[in-house]
Amino acid sequence: MKASVIIPVWNGREYLPTCLEALLAQGYPDLEIIAVDNASTDGSADLVAERYPQVRLIRNWSNLGFAGGCNMGLRAAQGEVLVLLNQDTRVLPGWLQALVEALRRPEVGIAGCKILYPDGQTIQHAGGWIEWPLGLAHHYGQGEPDEGQWDTPREVEYVTGAAMAFRRELLERVGLLDEGFWPGYFEDTDFCLRAREAGYKVWYVPDAVLIHAETTSTHDVIAVSTAYERGRLRFVLKHMPPSRFLAEFFPAEKQRLLSLITQGSEVDPFRVAYLEAIPMAARILPQRWQAEEQVVEMVLRTLQSLYHLPIREAESREGPNRVADLPSLKEFEFRSAVPVIGGLIAWGRSLWYNIAARWAIRYLMQQQEAINQRQEAINQRHERYIRSLERRLSEEISSLAQEIARLTREVNQRG
């Protein structure tokens, strides 16, 4: 079967030679390679064009995200077997043939790989499973030494889009990847669950092995966390009925968030994700679940309450909540309780302090003040961003509410 491998590219110049050369070395007799560049700024597209003329290059003029880049390649692909592959991977010999053989079974809709960390000895992925009701995605075997314990082919809930193969027949049946997961995270899990809903199996293929660097397109931890949480919420809204969302997801998510707050963990990515999930829910619930207006409103209110929860918790706790509110460093005043000569002892200590330490303490005080000022500026910028996002989403929610009401009236009129 002709195979088309689609590689979404974004600032991957450092990794592309390793990825493409290992792919070309597969020796598969009928192979098409498509690199879809998402407006890279590091010369990735030019490198592919100049050094790999046998690779079909598609240049996007903006970053369409993982799903958007993959979909561009899928629309252009001619193969019967379609494979998505990350730019920061190195496939091992026999990888593609193993995937194709797995897809010869008509009940198998999607085939995934054994993926190792860059050391080549530690498992990163041996198939995946979903932790409900939170919708958290987990990999089997992650972090374990590869000693053959995950060498049995089997059905799994999902496989990662870092390396995922499927037949054209499946694509025609379930459609392209959902670009609403921009920039990434959970579009692969969503695609696998859609395939399972259509009656196909998702299959883990341990003979298809590759090395994956993982998350090399961005090193911004907050951005990655925000994208993950946003994708998770979209995934949950699509695959959990509203009744379960309200009865199961909301209390579990609230408890998880409270735990993170208690631990002092960063929760801003969650807040942004909850806010951005509100218009998502307003669109998804009526379309996916034919949810009534009152149900949609209840889900929107739960998302809104989760967004406000960290603020309410911060206001309810006693003690300082911001760096700027912490007690400031102060210069130490020396005293002595020794009779008669106590003043002399205190004066001597003060003199030594002036010689040895005062300059250092004053420097630390200046540094603390500078840190407090920077933290206050960060807090103000964050609050301005949140207020701007709230206003924009409030307008969008109002528009969506009117649309939902109109659609509800139309459904009721049709009986």
N, C-alpha and C positions, 0 to 999 in steps of 0.2 A: 504494500500500500504506500502511495506517495505520502510523504510526511512534510508538513510545514512547521518550522519552529519560529515562533514570534518572540522577539526580545525587546521589551520596552526599555528605552535608554534615556537616562537623565544624568548628565555629568558623570559618566562612567568610563571616561577615557583610560583611567588607571587599570580597570578590570577587563575591558572589552577584548584586548588581544588574547588573554588567557581563556576567556569564555569562548570566543569564536574559533580559536585554533583547536581547542579540545573538541568542539562541536564538529568541525570539518574533518577531524581525525576519526570520527565515528565509522567512516567507510560505508555509511548507509547508501544503498544504490540509487534511491530516488528521493533526494533531500532538497528542500527549499528553505532557505534561511532569510527571514525578514527582520531587519532592525528598524524599530520605530523610534525616532529621536524626538523627545518631548522638549524641544527648544533648549537643548543643553548650551551652557556658556563656556565649557572647557574644551571645545573642539572635538567632542565625541563623534559627531556626524561626519566631520571632515576626515577623521581617522578611518572610519569605516569606508568612506568613499575612496580614499586614496590607497589603503592597504588591503581591502577585501572587496574587490570588484565582483566576486561571485555572490556576495551578499546583497540582497535587495534592500535599498535604503529608502525609508519614508521620513521626510522631515516635517514635523509639526511646528507651526509658528508660535505656539503657546503650549504650556505644560497641561496636558489633558489628564494627568494622573495615571496611575497604574491601569485602571480599567479602561480609560479612554485610549491610552496607547495600545493596549492589547487589542481593543476592538478595531482600531485602525488596521492593525496587522491581520486580524481575523477576516475582515472584509476583503482584504487583498489576497489572502492565502488561497492556494489552489489545491492543497493536499486533502486527502481523505482523512488522514490523521493530523490533528492540530495540537501543537504543543506550545505552552507558555513557559518561558524560561527567563529567570532573572539575569541581569547583566553581570552580577558579582558571583557567578557560579563557575565551576569546572567539572564537566561531566566526565565520568570514567568510562573506559572501554565497555561496549555492549549496552550502554545506557538506553539508547534509542530503540534498539532491537527488542529489549526486554519490555519496554512500554508498548510497542506495536503488538507484540505477541499477546500481552494481557488484553488488549482491546479487540482481539479476534473473537473473544467470547462475547456473544451478543448481549448478555445481561450486564456486562461491565460497561458503564457509560464514561467513567473517569478513572484514570490510572495515575497514581502518585509514586513518589520515590523514597528510598532511604537517603536521607541527607545528613552529612557529617559536617562538623565544625572545621575550621581551617587546619586543625591539627591532624585531620584525617583519621582520628581514632575515637572521637566522642560524638555520640548521636545528637543531632539537632531535631530530627523529625523521622518518625516511623509511622506516619498516619496521625490523625487528629481526632479529638473528641470535644464535645461542648459541655460545659458545666452549666446546667440550668438550675434555677431560673435566671441567673445573672448573665448568661450568654457569653461567658468567658471561654476563649479558645485555648486548648492545651494540646501539646504534642506528646505522643507516646515515646518513651525512652529518652526524652530530652535530658542531656547532661550525663547520661550513662556511657561507660566505655563500651565500644562496639565489640562484643564477644560472641556474636551469633544469636543472641536472645531474641532479636527482632528479624530473623531471617525466614519467617513463614509468611507467604502471601495470604492476605485476608481482607475481608470487608471492614471498612472504617466509616465514621460519620463524615469526615472530610479529609482532604489532603491540601497542602499548602500550594498557593499559586506560584511559589518560587520555581516550581517544576511540576507542571500538571498537563496531562495528555488526555484527549478525548476525540471521538469521531465526529465528523461533520454532521452526521445524522442527529447527534445530541444537540449540537448548536442550533440546527434548524428546528428542533423540537422545543427547546427551553429559551432560546434567544441569547443575546450577547451578555457580557458582564454588565452589572448595574453600575453606571458611571456616577450615581449618586453617592458612592462611597469615596469620592475624591477627598484627598489625594491617594489614599490607600487604606488597607486593613479591612478585612471581613468580606471583600467582594469575592474572594475565592471560596470562603466558607458558605456564603450565600449561594454561589453558583452550584456548589456540591449539594446543598440541601434542595435546591430547585431540581437538580438531576434525580435525586432520590424520590422527590415527590412525583416525578414523571415515571417512576418505576425502574430506574437504573440503579446499579450498584456502584459504589465508589470503592476502588480496589487499591490496596497498598502492595507495591511491587518491590520487594527487597533486592532483586537483581539489578534494578535500575538505580545506580549509586552516583551521587555527585557531592562535591564540596561547595559549601555556601558560606560566604563571609557574613551576610545578613546585615541589613539596615546600613548600607554604605552610602545611600543617596542623600542622607541628611544626618548631621551630628547634633541637632538641636533636640535635647531630651524633652523639653516641654512641648515642642511641636509634634514630636513622635507620640507622646502620651495623649495629647489632645486629639490627634488623628485616630489613634486607637480607640479612645472612648467614644468619639463621634461615630466611628464605624460600628462599634459594638451596639450602640443604641439603635442605629438604623437596622442592624441585623435583628435585634430583639423585636423591634416594631414590625418587621416583615414576617418573622417566623413564630411569634407568640401571639395568640389571640388576645384581644383587649381585655377580656375577662381574666385571663391568667396574668396579664401585665399588671392589672390592678391588684389582684389577690396574692400573687406570688412575687413578681419582679419588684414592685415598689417597696414592700417591707424589707426584702432581702437587700435591695440596693441602698435603702436608707440606713440599715444596720451596717453595711460595708462602709458607707461614707462616714458615719459617726465614728467607726473604728479608726479610719484613716485620720480624721480630725483629732481624735484622742492621741494618736501616735505622733502628731505633729507633721504628718506627711503633706506634700504639696497637693492641694485640691483644686487649684485654678483650672487645670485641664478638664476636670469633671464639670465645673460650673459652666465653662464655655460650651462643652458638649451638650449639657442639659438645655442650655439656651437655644443652641442650633437645632436640637432635636424637636423643638416645639413645632416649627413649620413642617418638618419632616413628618411628624405624627399626623398633623392636620391633613396632609396629602395621602399618606400611606393607608391610614385606617379605613377611610371610606372606600378606597379603591381595592385594597387587598382583602379586607374583612367585611366590607359593606356595613361598617359600624354606623350606628345612629348618632345624631348630633350630640345627644346628651352623653353618650359614651366617649365620644371624641373629646368633649369638653372635660370630662373627668380625667382622662389621660393627660391632657394638656396641663391641668391643674397639678397633677402629681409631678410632672417634670418641672413646673414652676416652683413647687415647694422644695424639690431637691436642689434647685438652683439657689434658693434663699437659705437653705439649711446651714451652710457654713457660716453665714453672716449672723444668723440667730444664735448659733452655738458660741461664736466669738463674743457676742454681746452679753451672753448669759454667764460666761466664765468670769471669775474674779481674777484680778492681777493684770499685768501689762500684756497686750496682744500684739504690739508692734515694736520693732527695734527702736524706734524713736522714743518709745515710752519707757524703755529700760532705765534703771538707775544709772546715772552718769558717774564716771570716774572722778574722784575728788582727791585733792592733795591731803596727805596725812598730817595730822597735828600731833606732835610728840608731847607726851606728858610723863611725869614720874610721881609716884606716891612716896618716895623716900623723903623723910623729914629733913629739913634745913637745906640739904644740898640737892634736893629733887629738882629745883629749877635749873641748877647748873648741869645736872645730868640731861635734862630735857633739851637745854641749849646745846650741849655737846652732840646729842643725837641729831638735832635739827641741822647743826653745822655739817655733820657727816652726810646727812641726807641731801643737803644743798650741793655738796661737792660730788656725791656719787650717783644720785638718783633723780633729782628734781627734773633735770632736762629730759630724762627718759619718760617720766610720768607725764610731763606736759606734752611731749610728743604723742604719747598714747592717747591723751585726752583730745588732742587735735585730730588724730586719726579717727577716734570714735565719733567725734562731731561730724567729720566728713562722711563716715559710713552712714550715720543717722540721716544726714541730708540726702545722700544718694538713695537710701531706702525710702524716704518720704517721697522723693521724686518718682521712684518706681511705683509706689502705691498710688500716687496721683495719676500717673499715666495709665495704670491698669484700670482704675476706677473710671477714667474718661473713656477708655476702650469699651468697658462693660456697659456704661450708660449709652454710648453710641450704638452698640450692638443691640441693647434692649429696645432703643427707639426704632431701629430698622426692623427688628423682628416683630415688634408690636404692630407696626404698620402692615407687615406681611401677614401676621396672624389675623388682623382685622379683615383684610382682603380675603383670606382663606375661609374665615368664618362665614362671610357672605356667600362665598362659592359653595360651601358645604350646605348652608341653608337652602340655596337654590337647587342643588342636586337632590336634597332630601325632599323638597316639594315636588320635584319632577318624578322621583321614585314613587311617592305617595299617590300622585295623580295617575300614574300608570297602573296602580293597583298591585 
